[in-house]
Every structure is written in structure tokens, then in C-alpha cells.
């Protein structure tokens, strides 16, 4: 019987942006502000995020019901 993998689901930047309904620029800003932790994939030029961390950020945005500022970052804001 095969053993199920326990690796976390990963999302690429565009997928995380789509899930949160923001631009990739906003994802990069949240990355710089420490709200999302990027994971570099060895051997390929792709950065991903743990899906659970992205979902947690989405829940935080929904639960506040408004744009919440964290330092210079605005959680839930769409970059222009």
C-alpha cells in the first residue's frame, strides 16, 4: 500500500495573487513586509508559498472586514 505524502500544497506567485484577488506586485510587497514567506524551489526559477499561509492571510483580510495596516504594508490593498 502506498504511503501518502505529507508535503504542504504550494502556490506560485500568480496563483497566490489570484487566490487573494490582488496583483503580483502586492504579493511581492507582502513578501518584503514579512506577511508571506517565499520558498525558492531548488533547480528551477520559481518562488512558491505554502497554501496554508496564503489561506491564513486571506482569512485575516476577510475577518478584519477592512484594510488593515501593518507598518508600511496595507493588508488587502491592491497595488496600482
mmCIF file of the N, C-alpha and C atoms, coordinates in Angstrom:
data_MODEL
# 
_entry.id   MODEL 
# 
loop_
_atom_site.group_PDB 
_atom_site.id 
_atom_site.type_symbol 
_atom_site.label_atom_id 
_atom_site.label_alt_id 
_atom_site.label_comp_id 
_atom_site.label_asym_id 
_atom_site.label_entity_id 
_atom_site.label_seq_id 
_atom_site.pdbx_PDB_ins_code 
_atom_site.Cartn_x 
_atom_site.Cartn_y 
_atom_site.Cartn_z 
_atom_site.occupancy 
_atom_site.B_iso_or_equiv 
_atom_site.pdbx_formal_charge 
_atom_site.auth_seq_id 
_atom_site.auth_comp_id 
_atom_site.auth_asym_id 
_atom_site.auth_atom_id 
_atom_site.pdbx_PDB_model_num 
ATOM 1   N N  . UNK A 1 1  ? 0.862   -1.179 0.000   1.00 0.00 ? 1  UNK A N  1 
ATOM 2   C CA . UNK A 1 1  ? 0.000   0.000  0.000   1.00 0.00 ? 1  UNK A CA 1 
ATOM 3   C C  . UNK A 1 1  ? 0.904   1.237  0.000   1.00 0.00 ? 1  UNK A C  1 
ATOM 4   N N  . UNK A 1 2  ? 0.663   2.195  -0.927  1.00 0.00 ? 2  UNK A N  1 
ATOM 5   C CA . UNK A 1 2  ? 1.496   3.401  -0.971  1.00 0.00 ? 2  UNK A CA 1 
ATOM 6   C C  . UNK A 1 2  ? 1.241   4.295  0.233   1.00 0.00 ? 2  UNK A C  1 
ATOM 7   N N  . UNK A 1 3  ? 2.308   4.934  0.665   1.00 0.00 ? 3  UNK A N  1 
ATOM 8   C CA . UNK A 1 3  ? 2.207   5.868  1.791   1.00 0.00 ? 3  UNK A CA 1 
ATOM 9   C C  . UNK A 1 3  ? 1.950   7.263  1.232   1.00 0.00 ? 3  UNK A C  1 
ATOM 10  N N  . UNK A 1 4  ? 0.958   7.943  1.765   1.00 0.00 ? 4  UNK A N  1 
ATOM 11  C CA . UNK A 1 4  ? 0.597   9.284  1.298   1.00 0.00 ? 4  UNK A CA 1 
ATOM 12  C C  . UNK A 1 4  ? 1.678   10.279 1.674   1.00 0.00 ? 4  UNK A C  1 
ATOM 13  N N  . UNK A 1 5  ? 1.952   11.191 0.761   1.00 0.00 ? 5  UNK A N  1 
ATOM 14  C CA . UNK A 1 5  ? 2.918   12.254 1.021   1.00 0.00 ? 5  UNK A CA 1 
ATOM 15  C C  . UNK A 1 5  ? 2.287   13.295 1.941   1.00 0.00 ? 5  UNK A C  1 
ATOM 16  N N  . UNK A 1 6  ? 3.113   13.864 2.807   1.00 0.00 ? 6  UNK A N  1 
ATOM 17  C CA . UNK A 1 6  ? 2.609   14.859 3.747   1.00 0.00 ? 6  UNK A CA 1 
ATOM 18  C C  . UNK A 1 6  ? 3.140   16.241 3.396   1.00 0.00 ? 6  UNK A C  1 
ATOM 19  N N  . UNK A 1 7  ? 3.641   16.427 2.185   1.00 0.00 ? 7  UNK A N  1 
ATOM 20  C CA . UNK A 1 7  ? 4.183   17.726 1.812   1.00 0.00 ? 7  UNK A CA 1 
ATOM 21  C C  . UNK A 1 7  ? 3.051   18.746 1.686   1.00 0.00 ? 7  UNK A C  1 
ATOM 22  N N  . UNK A 1 8  ? 3.330   19.983 2.078   1.00 0.00 ? 8  UNK A N  1 
ATOM 23  C CA . UNK A 1 8  ? 2.292   21.014 2.006   1.00 0.00 ? 8  UNK A CA 1 
ATOM 24  C C  . UNK A 1 8  ? 2.005   21.401 0.555   1.00 0.00 ? 8  UNK A C  1 
ATOM 25  N N  . UNK A 1 9  ? 0.798   21.827 0.296   1.00 0.00 ? 9  UNK A N  1 
ATOM 26  C CA . UNK A 1 9  ? 0.442   22.323 -1.025  1.00 0.00 ? 9  UNK A CA 1 
ATOM 27  C C  . UNK A 1 9  ? 1.132   23.669 -1.224  1.00 0.00 ? 9  UNK A C  1 
ATOM 28  N N  . UNK A 1 10 ? 1.690   23.865 -2.403  1.00 0.00 ? 10 UNK A N  1 
ATOM 29  C CA . UNK A 1 10 ? 2.422   25.092 -2.690  1.00 0.00 ? 10 UNK A CA 1 
ATOM 30  C C  . UNK A 1 10 ? 1.742   25.876 -3.799  1.00 0.00 ? 10 UNK A C  1 
ATOM 31  N N  . UNK A 1 11 ? 1.799   27.198 -3.698  1.00 0.00 ? 11 UNK A N  1 
ATOM 32  C CA . UNK A 1 11 ? 1.222   28.085 -4.702  1.00 0.00 ? 11 UNK A CA 1 
ATOM 33  C C  . UNK A 1 11 ? 2.303   28.993 -5.280  1.00 0.00 ? 11 UNK A C  1 
ATOM 34  N N  . UNK A 1 12 ? 2.302   29.135 -6.603  1.00 0.00 ? 12 UNK A N  1 
ATOM 35  C CA . UNK A 1 12 ? 3.203   30.087 -7.243  1.00 0.00 ? 12 UNK A CA 1 
ATOM 36  C C  . UNK A 1 12 ? 2.673   31.505 -7.004  1.00 0.00 ? 12 UNK A C  1 
ATOM 37  N N  . UNK A 1 13 ? 3.528   32.509 -7.234  1.00 0.00 ? 13 UNK A N  1 
ATOM 38  C CA . UNK A 1 13 ? 3.113   33.904 -7.003  1.00 0.00 ? 13 UNK A CA 1 
ATOM 39  C C  . UNK A 1 13 ? 1.818   34.253 -7.724  1.00 0.00 ? 13 UNK A C  1 
ATOM 40  N N  . UNK A 1 14 ? 1.710   33.971 -9.045  1.00 0.00 ? 14 UNK A N  1 
ATOM 41  C CA . UNK A 1 14 ? 0.452   34.343 -9.725  1.00 0.00 ? 14 UNK A CA 1 
ATOM 42  C C  . UNK A 1 14 ? -0.770  33.649 -9.135  1.00 0.00 ? 14 UNK A C  1 
ATOM 43  N N  . UNK A 1 15 ? -0.587  32.397 -8.683  1.00 0.00 ? 15 UNK A N  1 
ATOM 44  C CA . UNK A 1 15 ? -1.710  31.671 -8.085  1.00 0.00 ? 15 UNK A CA 1 
ATOM 45  C C  . UNK A 1 15 ? -2.111  32.271 -6.738  1.00 0.00 ? 15 UNK A C  1 
ATOM 46  N N  . UNK A 1 16 ? -1.116  32.656 -5.946  1.00 0.00 ? 16 UNK A N  1 
ATOM 47  C CA . UNK A 1 16 ? -1.398  33.312 -4.658  1.00 0.00 ? 16 UNK A CA 1 
ATOM 48  C C  . UNK A 1 16 ? -2.108  34.644 -4.894  1.00 0.00 ? 16 UNK A C  1 
ATOM 49  N N  . UNK A 1 17 ? -1.639  35.394 -5.889  1.00 0.00 ? 17 UNK A N  1 
ATOM 50  C CA . UNK A 1 17 ? -2.263  36.683 -6.208  1.00 0.00 ? 17 UNK A CA 1 
ATOM 51  C C  . UNK A 1 17 ? -3.712  36.484 -6.633  1.00 0.00 ? 17 UNK A C  1 
ATOM 52  N N  . UNK A 1 18 ? -3.948  35.481 -7.460  1.00 0.00 ? 18 UNK A N  1 
ATOM 53  C CA . UNK A 1 18 ? -5.305  35.198 -7.917  1.00 0.00 ? 18 UNK A CA 1 
ATOM 54  C C  . UNK A 1 18 ? -6.207  34.797 -6.759  1.00 0.00 ? 18 UNK A C  1 
ATOM 55  N N  . UNK A 1 19 ? -5.710  33.937 -5.882  1.00 0.00 ? 19 UNK A N  1 
ATOM 56  C CA . UNK A 1 19 ? -6.483  33.494 -4.725  1.00 0.00 ? 19 UNK A CA 1 
ATOM 57  C C  . UNK A 1 19 ? -6.865  34.666 -3.827  1.00 0.00 ? 19 UNK A C  1 
ATOM 58  N N  . UNK A 1 20 ? -5.953  35.626 -3.666  1.00 0.00 ? 20 UNK A N  1 
ATOM 59  C CA . UNK A 1 20 ? -6.197  36.777 -2.790  1.00 0.00 ? 20 UNK A CA 1 
ATOM 60  C C  . UNK A 1 20 ? -6.811  37.966 -3.531  1.00 0.00 ? 20 UNK A C  1 
ATOM 61  N N  . UNK A 1 21 ? -7.008  37.827 -4.843  1.00 0.00 ? 21 UNK A N  1 
ATOM 62  C CA . UNK A 1 21 ? -7.590  38.885 -5.681  1.00 0.00 ? 21 UNK A CA 1 
ATOM 63  C C  . UNK A 1 21 ? -6.772  40.172 -5.609  1.00 0.00 ? 21 UNK A C  1 
ATOM 64  N N  . UNK A 1 22 ? -5.449  40.006 -5.694  1.00 0.00 ? 22 UNK A N  1 
ATOM 65  C CA . UNK A 1 22 ? -4.543  41.152 -5.716  1.00 0.00 ? 22 UNK A CA 1 
ATOM 66  C C  . UNK A 1 22 ? -3.540  40.945 -6.843  1.00 0.00 ? 22 UNK A C  1 
ATOM 67  N N  . UNK A 1 23 ? -2.725  41.949 -7.081  1.00 0.00 ? 23 UNK A N  1 
ATOM 68  C CA . UNK A 1 23 ? -1.697  41.854 -8.110  1.00 0.00 ? 23 UNK A CA 1 
ATOM 69  C C  . UNK A 1 23 ? -0.471  41.116 -7.580  1.00 0.00 ? 23 UNK A C  1 
ATOM 70  N N  . UNK A 1 24 ? 0.360   40.637 -8.502  1.00 0.00 ? 24 UNK A N  1 
ATOM 71  C CA . UNK A 1 24 ? 1.625   40.016 -8.115  1.00 0.00 ? 24 UNK A CA 1 
ATOM 72  C C  . UNK A 1 24 ? 2.498   41.054 -7.401  1.00 0.00 ? 24 UNK A C  1 
ATOM 73  N N  . UNK A 1 25 ? 2.396   42.316 -7.791  1.00 0.00 ? 25 UNK A N  1 
ATOM 74  C CA . UNK A 1 25 ? 3.149   43.383 -7.116  1.00 0.00 ? 25 UNK A CA 1 
ATOM 75  C C  . UNK A 1 25 ? 2.780   43.460 -5.644  1.00 0.00 ? 25 UNK A C  1 
ATOM 76  N N  . UNK A 1 26 ? 1.502   43.280 -5.338  1.00 0.00 ? 26 UNK A N  1 
ATOM 77  C CA . UNK A 1 26 ? 1.066   43.304 -3.935  1.00 0.00 ? 26 UNK A CA 1 
ATOM 78  C C  . UNK A 1 26 ? 1.627   42.096 -3.188  1.00 0.00 ? 26 UNK A C  1 
ATOM 79  N N  . UNK A 1 27 ? 1.653   40.949 -3.845  1.00 0.00 ? 27 UNK A N  1 
ATOM 80  C CA . UNK A 1 27 ? 2.244   39.745 -3.231  1.00 0.00 ? 27 UNK A CA 1 
ATOM 81  C C  . UNK A 1 27 ? 3.705   40.017 -2.886  1.00 0.00 ? 27 UNK A C  1 
ATOM 82  N N  . UNK A 1 28 ? 4.446   40.624 -3.806  1.00 0.00 ? 28 UNK A N  1 
ATOM 83  C CA . UNK A 1 28 ? 5.858   40.954 -3.567  1.00 0.00 ? 28 UNK A CA 1 
ATOM 84  C C  . UNK A 1 28 ? 5.999   41.939 -2.413  1.00 0.00 ? 28 UNK A C  1 
ATOM 85  N N  . UNK A 1 29 ? 5.087   42.897 -2.305  1.00 0.00 ? 29 UNK A N  1 
ATOM 86  C CA . UNK A 1 29 ? 5.121   43.871 -1.209  1.00 0.00 ? 29 UNK A CA 1 
ATOM 87  C C  . UNK A 1 29 ? 4.896   43.148 0.126   1.00 0.00 ? 29 UNK A C  1 
ATOM 88  N N  . UNK A 1 30 ? 3.913   42.251 0.169   1.00 0.00 ? 30 UNK A N  1 
ATOM 89  C CA . UNK A 1 30 ? 3.651   41.494 1.393   1.00 0.00 ? 30 UNK A CA 1 
ATOM 90  C C  . UNK A 1 30 ? 4.834   40.609 1.757   1.00 0.00 ? 30 UNK A C  1 
ATOM 91  N N  . UNK A 1 31 ? 5.526   40.129 0.721   1.00 0.00 ? 31 UNK A N  1 
ATOM 92  C CA . UNK A 1 31 ? 6.738   39.338 0.941   1.00 0.00 ? 31 UNK A CA 1 
ATOM 93  C C  . UNK A 1 31 ? 7.800   40.200 1.637   1.00 0.00 ? 31 UNK A C  1 
ATOM 94  N N  . UNK A 1 32 ? 8.024   41.396 1.102   1.00 0.00 ? 32 UNK A N  1 
ATOM 95  C CA . UNK A 1 32 ? 9.008   42.317 1.693   1.00 0.00 ? 32 UNK A CA 1 
ATOM 96  C C  . UNK A 1 32 ? 8.617   42.707 3.111   1.00 0.00 ? 32 UNK A C  1 
ATOM 97  N N  . UNK A 1 33 ? 7.319   42.836 3.359   1.00 0.00 ? 33 UNK A N  1 
ATOM 98  C CA . UNK A 1 33 ? 6.825   43.241 4.680   1.00 0.00 ? 33 UNK A CA 1 
ATOM 99  C C  . UNK A 1 33 ? 6.727   42.076 5.662   1.00 0.00 ? 33 UNK A C  1 
ATOM 100 N N  . UNK A 1 34 ? 7.056   40.866 5.206   1.00 0.00 ? 34 UNK A N  1 
ATOM 101 C CA . UNK A 1 34 ? 7.067   39.707 6.082   1.00 0.00 ? 34 UNK A CA 1 
ATOM 102 C C  . UNK A 1 34 ? 5.728   39.021 6.282   1.00 0.00 ? 34 UNK A C  1 
ATOM 103 N N  . UNK A 1 35 ? 4.726   39.381 5.492   1.00 0.00 ? 35 UNK A N  1 
ATOM 104 C CA . UNK A 1 35 ? 3.414   38.761 5.633   1.00 0.00 ? 35 UNK A CA 1 
ATOM 105 C C  . UNK A 1 35 ? 3.329   37.428 4.899   1.00 0.00 ? 35 UNK A C  1 
ATOM 106 N N  . UNK A 1 36 ? 4.171   37.232 3.897   1.00 0.00 ? 36 UNK A N  1 
ATOM 107 C CA . UNK A 1 36 ? 4.263   35.960 3.181   1.00 0.00 ? 36 UNK A CA 1 
ATOM 108 C C  . UNK A 1 36 ? 5.725   35.549 3.132   1.00 0.00 ? 36 UNK A C  1 
ATOM 109 N N  . UNK A 1 37 ? 5.980   34.275 3.334   1.00 0.00 ? 37 UNK A N  1 
ATOM 110 C CA . UNK A 1 37 ? 7.348   33.761 3.315   1.00 0.00 ? 37 UNK A CA 1 
ATOM 111 C C  . UNK A 1 37 ? 7.583   32.992 2.023   1.00 0.00 ? 37 UNK A C  1 
ATOM 112 N N  . UNK A 1 38 ? 8.446   33.511 1.148   1.00 0.00 ? 38 UNK A N  1 
ATOM 113 C CA . UNK A 1 38 ? 8.701   32.819 -0.117  1.00 0.00 ? 38 UNK A CA 1 
ATOM 114 C C  . UNK A 1 38 ? 9.563   31.581 0.090   1.00 0.00 ? 38 UNK A C  1 
ATOM 115 N N  . UNK A 1 39 ? 9.319   30.583 -0.743  1.00 0.00 ? 39 UNK A N  1 
ATOM 116 C CA . UNK A 1 39 ? 10.121  29.365 -0.743  1.00 0.00 ? 39 UNK A CA 1 
ATOM 117 C C  . UNK A 1 39 ? 10.718  29.236 -2.138  1.00 0.00 ? 39 UNK A C  1 
ATOM 118 N N  . UNK A 1 40 ? 12.040  29.284 -2.234  1.00 0.00 ? 40 UNK A N  1 
ATOM 119 C CA . UNK A 1 40 ? 12.711  29.116 -3.522  1.00 0.00 ? 40 UNK A CA 1 
ATOM 120 C C  . UNK A 1 40 ? 12.801  27.627 -3.820  1.00 0.00 ? 40 UNK A C  1 
ATOM 121 N N  . UNK A 1 41 ? 12.404  27.243 -5.010  1.00 0.00 ? 41 UNK A N  1 
ATOM 122 C CA . UNK A 1 41 ? 12.458  25.839 -5.406  1.00 0.00 ? 41 UNK A CA 1 
ATOM 123 C C  . UNK A 1 41 ? 13.837  25.547 -5.997  1.00 0.00 ? 41 UNK A C  1 
ATOM 124 N N  . UNK A 1 42 ? 14.573  24.614 -5.431  1.00 0.00 ? 42 UNK A N  1 
ATOM 125 C CA . UNK A 1 42 ? 15.914  24.306 -5.916  1.00 0.00 ? 42 UNK A CA 1 
ATOM 126 C C  . UNK A 1 42 ? 15.892  23.819 -7.363  1.00 0.00 ? 42 UNK A C  1 
ATOM 127 N N  . UNK A 1 43 ? 16.812  24.347 -8.144  1.00 0.00 ? 43 UNK A N  1 
ATOM 128 C CA . UNK A 1 43 ? 16.973  23.902 -9.517  1.00 0.00 ? 43 UNK A CA 1 
ATOM 129 C C  . UNK A 1 43 ? 16.061  24.556 -10.531 1.00 0.00 ? 43 UNK A C  1 
ATOM 130 N N  . UNK A 1 44 ? 15.046  25.279 -10.069 1.00 0.00 ? 44 UNK A N  1 
ATOM 131 C CA . UNK A 1 44 ? 14.164  25.992 -11.005 1.00 0.00 ? 44 UNK A CA 1 
ATOM 132 C C  . UNK A 1 44 ? 13.943  27.409 -10.496 1.00 0.00 ? 44 UNK A C  1 
ATOM 133 N N  . UNK A 1 45 ? 13.628  28.289 -11.409 1.00 0.00 ? 45 UNK A N  1 
ATOM 134 C CA . UNK A 1 45 ? 13.460  29.696 -11.037 1.00 0.00 ? 45 UNK A CA 1 
ATOM 135 C C  . UNK A 1 45 ? 11.994  30.005 -10.718 1.00 0.00 ? 45 UNK A C  1 
ATOM 136 N N  . UNK A 1 46 ? 11.503  29.366 -9.686  1.00 0.00 ? 46 UNK A N  1 
ATOM 137 C CA . UNK A 1 46 ? 10.115  29.560 -9.266  1.00 0.00 ? 46 UNK A CA 1 
ATOM 138 C C  . UNK A 1 46 ? 10.108  29.799 -7.767  1.00 0.00 ? 46 UNK A C  1 
ATOM 139 N N  . UNK A 1 47 ? 9.305   30.766 -7.350  1.00 0.00 ? 47 UNK A N  1 
ATOM 140 C CA . UNK A 1 47 ? 9.105   31.019 -5.922  1.00 0.00 ? 47 UNK A CA 1 
ATOM 141 C C  . UNK A 1 47 ? 7.674   30.611 -5.606  1.00 0.00 ? 47 UNK A C  1 
ATOM 142 N N  . UNK A 1 48 ? 7.515   29.909 -4.507  1.00 0.00 ? 48 UNK A N  1 
ATOM 143 C CA . UNK A 1 48 ? 6.188   29.454 -4.103  1.00 0.00 ? 48 UNK A CA 1 
ATOM 144 C C  . UNK A 1 48 ? 5.944   29.823 -2.641  1.00 0.00 ? 48 UNK A C  1 
ATOM 145 N N  . UNK A 1 49 ? 4.695   29.669 -2.233  1.00 0.00 ? 49 UNK A N  1 
ATOM 146 C CA . UNK A 1 49 ? 4.283   29.910 -0.848  1.00 0.00 ? 49 UNK A CA 1 
ATOM 147 C C  . UNK A 1 49 ? 3.485   28.701 -0.393  1.00 0.00 ? 49 UNK A C  1 
ATOM 148 N N  . UNK A 1 50 ? 3.533   28.408 0.895   1.00 0.00 ? 50 UNK A N  1 
ATOM 149 C CA . UNK A 1 50 ? 2.673   27.355 1.428   1.00 0.00 ? 50 UNK A CA 1 
ATOM 150 C C  . UNK A 1 50 ? 1.229   27.843 1.319   1.00 0.00 ? 50 UNK A C  1 
ATOM 151 N N  . UNK A 1 51 ? 0.378   26.996 0.772   1.00 0.00 ? 51 UNK A N  1 
ATOM 152 C CA . UNK A 1 51 ? -1.024  27.369 0.561   1.00 0.00 ? 51 UNK A CA 1 
ATOM 153 C C  . UNK A 1 51 ? -1.698  27.758 1.875   1.00 0.00 ? 51 UNK A C  1 
ATOM 154 N N  . UNK A 1 52 ? -1.332  27.077 2.956   1.00 0.00 ? 52 UNK A N  1 
ATOM 155 C CA . UNK A 1 52 ? -1.945  27.380 4.260   1.00 0.00 ? 52 UNK A CA 1 
ATOM 156 C C  . UNK A 1 52 ? -1.618  28.803 4.701   1.00 0.00 ? 52 UNK A C  1 
ATOM 157 N N  . UNK A 1 53 ? -0.400  29.271 4.435   1.00 0.00 ? 53 UNK A N  1 
ATOM 158 C CA . UNK A 1 53 ? -0.032  30.645 4.796   1.00 0.00 ? 53 UNK A CA 1 
ATOM 159 C C  . UNK A 1 53 ? -0.834  31.646 3.968   1.00 0.00 ? 53 UNK A C  1 
ATOM 160 N N  . UNK A 1 54 ? -1.039  31.346 2.696   1.00 0.00 ? 54 UNK A N  1 
ATOM 161 C CA . UNK A 1 54 ? -1.839  32.225 1.835   1.00 0.00 ? 54 UNK A CA 1 
ATOM 162 C C  . UNK A 1 54 ? -3.289  32.230 2.311   1.00 0.00 ? 54 UNK A C  1 
ATOM 163 N N  . UNK A 1 55 ? -3.813  31.053 2.651   1.00 0.00 ? 55 UNK A N  1 
ATOM 164 C CA . UNK A 1 55 ? -5.194  30.986 3.170   1.00 0.00 ? 55 UNK A CA 1 
ATOM 165 C C  . UNK A 1 55 ? -5.329  31.732 4.492   1.00 0.00 ? 55 UNK A C  1 
ATOM 166 N N  . UNK A 1 56 ? -4.320  31.640 5.358   1.00 0.00 ? 56 UNK A N  1 
ATOM 167 C CA . UNK A 1 56 ? -4.349  32.380 6.624   1.00 0.00 ? 56 UNK A CA 1 
ATOM 168 C C  . UNK A 1 56 ? -4.398  33.888 6.377   1.00 0.00 ? 56 UNK A C  1 
ATOM 169 N N  . UNK A 1 57 ? -3.627  34.352 5.410   1.00 0.00 ? 57 UNK A N  1 
ATOM 170 C CA . UNK A 1 57 ? -3.641  35.782 5.073   1.00 0.00 ? 57 UNK A CA 1 
ATOM 171 C C  . UNK A 1 57 ? -5.012  36.176 4.522   1.00 0.00 ? 57 UNK A C  1 
ATOM 172 N N  . UNK A 1 58 ? -5.596  35.311 3.691   1.00 0.00 ? 58 UNK A N  1 
ATOM 173 C CA . UNK A 1 58 ? -6.941  35.584 3.162   1.00 0.00 ? 58 UNK A CA 1 
ATOM 174 C C  . UNK A 1 58 ? -7.958  35.668 4.301   1.00 0.00 ? 58 UNK A C  1 
ATOM 175 N N  . UNK A 1 59 ? -7.865  34.731 5.262   1.00 0.00 ? 59 UNK A N  1 
ATOM 176 C CA . UNK A 1 59 ? -8.780  34.764 6.417   1.00 0.00 ? 59 UNK A CA 1 
ATOM 177 C C  . UNK A 1 59 ? -8.601  36.048 7.220   1.00 0.00 ? 59 UNK A C  1 
ATOM 178 N N  . UNK A 1 60 ? -7.361  36.458 7.380   1.00 0.00 ? 60 UNK A N  1 
ATOM 179 C CA . UNK A 1 60 ? -7.074  37.693 8.126   1.00 0.00 ? 60 UNK A CA 1 
ATOM 180 C C  . UNK A 1 60 ? -7.708  38.890 7.426   1.00 0.00 ? 60 UNK A C  1 
ATOM 181 N N  . UNK A 1 61 ? -7.616  38.920 6.107   1.00 0.00 ? 61 UNK A N  1 
ATOM 182 C CA . UNK A 1 61 ? -8.216  40.023 5.338   1.00 0.00 ? 61 UNK A CA 1 
ATOM 183 C C  . UNK A 1 61 ? -9.736  39.995 5.494   1.00 0.00 ? 61 UNK A C  1 
ATOM 184 N N  . UNK A 1 62 ? -10.325 38.804 5.380   1.00 0.00 ? 62 UNK A N  1 
ATOM 185 C CA . UNK A 1 62 ? -11.789 38.668 5.473   1.00 0.00 ? 62 UNK A CA 1 
ATOM 186 C C  . UNK A 1 62 ? -12.285 38.993 6.874   1.00 0.00 ? 62 UNK A C  1 
ATOM 187 N N  . UNK A 1 63 ? -11.601 38.474 7.897   1.00 0.00 ? 63 UNK A N  1 
ATOM 188 C CA . UNK A 1 63 ? -12.047 38.670 9.277   1.00 0.00 ? 63 UNK A CA 1 
ATOM 189 C C  . UNK A 1 63 ? -11.986 40.119 9.720   1.00 0.00 ? 63 UNK A C  1 
ATOM 190 N N  . UNK A 1 64 ? -11.023 40.874 9.223   1.00 0.00 ? 64 UNK A N  1 
ATOM 191 C CA . UNK A 1 64 ? -10.938 42.270 9.626   1.00 0.00 ? 64 UNK A CA 1 
ATOM 192 C C  . UNK A 1 64 ? -12.044 43.083 8.971   1.00 0.00 ? 64 UNK A C  1 
ATOM 193 N N  . UNK A 1 65 ? -12.528 42.612 7.811   1.00 0.00 ? 65 UNK A N  1 
ATOM 194 C CA . UNK A 1 65 ? -13.597 43.321 7.125   1.00 0.00 ? 65 UNK A CA 1 
ATOM 195 C C  . UNK A 1 65 ? -13.178 44.687 6.616   1.00 0.00 ? 65 UNK A C  1 
ATOM 196 N N  . UNK A 1 66 ? -11.903 44.938 6.658   1.00 0.00 ? 66 UNK A N  1 
ATOM 197 C CA . UNK A 1 66 ? -11.397 46.229 6.189   1.00 0.00 ? 66 UNK A CA 1 
ATOM 198 C C  . UNK A 1 66 ? -9.923  46.085 5.870   1.00 0.00 ? 66 UNK A C  1 
ATOM 199 N N  . UNK A 1 67 ? -9.354  47.104 5.318   1.00 0.00 ? 67 UNK A N  1 
ATOM 200 C CA . UNK A 1 67 ? -7.922  47.114 5.039   1.00 0.00 ? 67 UNK A CA 1 
ATOM 201 C C  . UNK A 1 67 ? -7.195  47.385 6.344   1.00 0.00 ? 67 UNK A C  1 
ATOM 202 N N  . UNK A 1 68 ? -6.287  46.478 6.743   1.00 0.00 ? 68 UNK A N  1 
ATOM 203 C CA . UNK A 1 68 ? -5.557  46.625 7.986   1.00 0.00 ? 68 UNK A CA 1 
ATOM 204 C C  . UNK A 1 68 ? -4.115  46.987 7.665   1.00 0.00 ? 68 UNK A C  1 
ATOM 205 N N  . UNK A 1 69 ? -3.604  47.991 8.331   1.00 0.00 ? 69 UNK A N  1 
ATOM 206 C CA . UNK A 1 69 ? -2.217  48.366 8.077   1.00 0.00 ? 69 UNK A CA 1 
ATOM 207 C C  . UNK A 1 69 ? -1.294  47.642 9.041   1.00 0.00 ? 69 UNK A C  1 
ATOM 208 N N  . UNK A 1 70 ? -0.158  47.229 8.517   1.00 0.00 ? 70 UNK A N  1 
ATOM 209 C CA . UNK A 1 70 ? 0.887   46.590 9.314   1.00 0.00 ? 70 UNK A CA 1 
ATOM 210 C C  . UNK A 1 70 ? 2.171   47.302 8.951   1.00 0.00 ? 70 UNK A C  1 
ATOM 211 N N  . UNK A 1 71 ? 2.611   48.215 9.785   1.00 0.00 ? 71 UNK A N  1 
ATOM 212 C CA . UNK A 1 71 ? 3.793   49.019 9.426   1.00 0.00 ? 71 UNK A CA 1 
ATOM 213 C C  . UNK A 1 71 ? 3.471   49.801 8.173   1.00 0.00 ? 71 UNK A C  1 
ATOM 214 N N  . UNK A 1 72 ? 4.310   49.643 7.166   1.00 0.00 ? 72 UNK A N  1 
ATOM 215 C CA . UNK A 1 72 ? 4.089   50.324 5.905   1.00 0.00 ? 72 UNK A CA 1 
ATOM 216 C C  . UNK A 1 72 ? 3.160   49.535 4.996   1.00 0.00 ? 72 UNK A C  1 
ATOM 217 N N  . UNK A 1 73 ? 2.873   48.289 5.354   1.00 0.00 ? 73 UNK A N  1 
ATOM 218 C CA . UNK A 1 73 ? 2.043   47.438 4.496   1.00 0.00 ? 73 UNK A CA 1 
ATOM 219 C C  . UNK A 1 73 ? 0.563   47.658 4.777   1.00 0.00 ? 73 UNK A C  1 
ATOM 220 N N  . UNK A 1 74 ? -0.227  47.523 3.756   1.00 0.00 ? 74 UNK A N  1 
ATOM 221 C CA . UNK A 1 74 ? -1.662  47.532 3.912   1.00 0.00 ? 74 UNK A CA 1 
ATOM 222 C C  . UNK A 1 74 ? -2.177  46.175 3.491   1.00 0.00 ? 74 UNK A C  1 
ATOM 223 N N  . UNK A 1 75 ? -2.671  45.396 4.427   1.00 0.00 ? 75 UNK A N  1 
ATOM 224 C CA . UNK A 1 75 ? -3.170  44.065 4.131   1.00 0.00 ? 75 UNK A CA 1 
ATOM 225 C C  . UNK A 1 75 ? -4.457  44.190 3.346   1.00 0.00 ? 75 UNK A C  1 
ATOM 226 N N  . UNK A 1 76 ? -4.516  43.537 2.214   1.00 0.00 ? 76 UNK A N  1 
ATOM 227 C CA . UNK A 1 76 ? -5.722  43.543 1.393   1.00 0.00 ? 76 UNK A CA 1 
ATOM 228 C C  . UNK A 1 76 ? -5.755  44.638 0.358   1.00 0.00 ? 76 UNK A C  1 
ATOM 229 N N  . UNK A 1 77 ? -4.784  45.515 0.342   1.00 0.00 ? 77 UNK A N  1 
ATOM 230 C CA . UNK A 1 77 ? -4.782  46.586 -0.643  1.00 0.00 ? 77 UNK A CA 1 
ATOM 231 C C  . UNK A 1 77 ? -4.317  46.065 -1.988  1.00 0.00 ? 77 UNK A C  1 
ATOM 232 N N  . UNK A 1 78 ? -4.893  46.574 -3.029  1.00 0.00 ? 78 UNK A N  1 
ATOM 233 C CA . UNK A 1 78 ? -4.480  46.199 -4.381  1.00 0.00 ? 78 UNK A CA 1 
ATOM 234 C C  . UNK A 1 78 ? -3.476  47.221 -4.856  1.00 0.00 ? 78 UNK A C  1 
ATOM 235 N N  . UNK A 1 79 ? -2.341  46.741 -5.322  1.00 0.00 ? 79 UNK A N  1 
ATOM 236 C CA . UNK A 1 79 ? -1.296  47.645 -5.823  1.00 0.00 ? 79 UNK A CA 1 
ATOM 237 C C  . UNK A 1 79 ? -1.717  48.236 -7.138  1.00 0.00 ? 79 UNK A C  1 
ATOM 238 N N  . UNK A 1 80 ? -1.421  49.489 -7.342  1.00 0.00 ? 80 UNK A N  1 
ATOM 239 C CA . UNK A 1 80 ? -1.778  50.120 -8.612  1.00 0.00 ? 80 UNK A CA 1 
ATOM 240 C C  . UNK A 1 80 ? -0.694  49.956 -9.623  1.00 0.00 ? 80 UNK A C  1 
# 
